[in-house]
Amino acid sequence: MPTIQWPQDIDPHLFTLIVRLVAVVGVLIVGRWLAGRTRKWLVKPLHRAPLSETMVNLIITLAHYSILILTLAVVLAILGFPLSVIVSVIALFLIILAIALQQSLASLAATINFSLFKPFAVGHLLETCGVMGFVKEVQLFSTVLVGNDYKTYILPNAKIQSQGLTNYSVLGKIRMDMTFGISYESDVRVAKDALLRILAEDKRVLPDPPAEVFVKTLGDSSIDLEIRPFIHVDDYFRFQLEIPEKVKAEFDAAGIIIPFPQTDVHFYPAAAKQAQEKTGAM
């Protein structure tokens, strides 16, 4: 029985192919293992650095995919592809990926800007893209807001950056501008005293700066009074909902009338009769 002399009796090309395939499998296993361990190795050192959670996640994600791309390059080199071909393949892959993920990359760039310049943070009250809510999470490509009605809004960071935002939490307090109309027959000073009394009794109103009440406009059917108290941002929604009821009760007790829009129509019989006679004569 003939015996095989290993590896002399095996085709050198086949032997080389087998070795390369084994090496490819080994590199893929090691590369995937390294990419999977990236988070565990980097998360603690990065958290010790003065970086936001968003930036930490971004660095970990970039490291993860960089290892995968490097693994792909090593695999192509083992299979015998020239370096120029490997660079071209990876460049082409990145270009196709960039075109396909154009919007996502724009959001990623916006995320980096948010991490560097910190226009808002988790827990801040924002108004942007037509919605308002507290920031729950800043992800790599989007920001999650939770509204007063407990609706969750997931907004692309690129859209937030392009449309701009209003941050109500940056100073820790906010001025609540609310307008209430009273009739022209009501006493303005009594109404202002009633509003000031409501604000003085509400513990959510901050003493500094002091709350203000003044006549804002003289409307067609009402005198509009505006209150301007300062409150903590966390009290924004509840204060906005509860104050109108307190104002109604206080106005009723003080005899202040809240008007409704009305139109006065005046008829002039003599002029109407002359117009009718003129029309009939024609």
Secondary structure, 3 states (H helix, E strand, C coil): CCCCCCCCCCCHHHHHHHHHHHHHHHHHHHHHHHHHHHHHHHHHHHHHCCCCHHHHHHHHHHHHHHHHHHHHHHHHHHCCCCHHHHHHHHHHHHHHHHHHCHHHHHHHHHHHHHHHHCCCCCCCEEEECCEEEEEEEECCCEEEEECCCCCEEEEEHHHHHHHCCEECCCCCEEECCEEEEECCCCCHHHHHHHHHHHHHHCCCECCCCCCEEEEEEECCCCEEEEEECEEEHHHHHHHHHHHHHHHHHHHHHHCCCCCCCCCCCCCCHHHHHHHHHHHHHC
